[in-house]
């Protein structure tokens, strides 16, 4: 089984976004979660994404000290928001509309 690397997946994701936000996404690319804790991963991402984009594009890979727990912290902050319940999709909503419910509520 062959799959894309982090850099290719990141590049492909950004290329699917609106052109007017691509520059910001390349300049603010944060690593989070324990799978991003490999030594040198931020430098490697920087090098490999830089090779895929025009030389005028600024690439910035952010690897915060707390990156191992950033996913959990982000989920915790999201769940504590007063608007969190409005973001949730109930089982009933999903059964009524199927997967399109995600697109209707989230996009």
C-alpha positions in Angstrom: 0.0 0.0 0.0 1.4 3.4 -1.0 0.2 6.7 0.3 1.3 10.3 0.2 3.7 11.8 2.7 2.9 14.6 5.1 4.3 17.2 2.7 2.3 15.9 -0.3 -0.9 15.6 1.7 -0.4 19.1 3.0 0.4 20.5 -0.4 -2.6 18.7 -2.0 -5.0 20.0 0.7 -3.8 23.6 0.3 -4.1 23.4 -3.5 -7.8 22.4 -3.0 -8.5 25.6 -1.1 -9.5 28.9 -2.5 -6.6 30.6 -4.2 -6.9 33.7 -2.0 -6.1 31.8 1.2 -3.3 29.5 -0.1 -0.6 32.0 0.7 -1.8 32.3 4.4 -2.0 28.5 4.7 1.5 28.0 3.5 2.8 30.7 5.8 0.9 29.3 8.9 1.2 25.5 8.8 1.2 24.1 12.3 2.3 20.6 13.3 0.2 18.9 16.0 -0.3 15.5 17.5 2.2 12.8 18.5 2.8 11.7 14.9 4.5 15.0 14.3 7.1 14.5 17.1 9.7 12.8 14.9 13.1 14.6 15.2 13.6 16.9 12.2 10.0 16.6 10.9 9.5 20.4 10.8 12.7 21.0 8.8 11.8 18.2 6.4 8.3 19.5 5.9 9.7 23.0 5.2 12.2 21.6 2.7 9.8 19.3 0.9 6.9 21.7 0.6 9.3 24.5 -0.5 10.3 22.2 -3.4 6.6 21.9 -4.5 5.6 25.5 -4.6 6.9 28.6 -6.5 10.0 30.1 -5.1 8.1 33.3 -4.2 5.8 31.5 -1.8 6.7 31.8 1.9 6.6 28.5 3.7 6.4 28.5 7.5 6.1 25.2 9.4 5.2 25.9 13.1 6.2 23.2 15.6 5.1 24.5 19.0 6.7 23.0 22.1 3.2 21.6 23.1 2.5 20.1 19.7 2.1 16.6 21.2 -1.0 17.7 23.0 -2.2 20.5 20.7 -4.9 18.3 19.2 -6.3 17.5 22.6 -6.1 21.1 23.8 -7.8 22.3 20.6 -10.7 19.8 21.1 -10.9 20.8 24.8 -11.2 24.5 23.8 -13.8 23.7 21.1 -15.9 21.7 23.5 -15.9 24.5 26.1 -17.3 27.1 23.7 -20.9 28.2 24.3 -21.6 27.5 20.6 -20.3 23.9 20.7 -23.8 22.3 20.9 -24.8 24.2 17.7 -21.9 22.6 15.9 -22.7 19.1 16.9 -24.7 16.7 14.6 -27.2 14.5 16.4 -27.8 11.0 15.4 -31.3 12.0 14.3 -30.0 14.8 12.1 -27.5 12.4 10.5 -30.2 9.7 9.9 -32.5 12.3 8.3 -30.0 13.9 5.9 -27.1 11.5 5.8 -23.5 12.6 5.2 -24.6 15.9 3.6 -25.5 17.1 7.1 -21.8 17.6 7.8 -21.5 19.9 4.7 -24.7 21.8 5.7 -23.6 22.4 9.3 -19.8 22.8 8.8 -19.4 24.7 5.5 
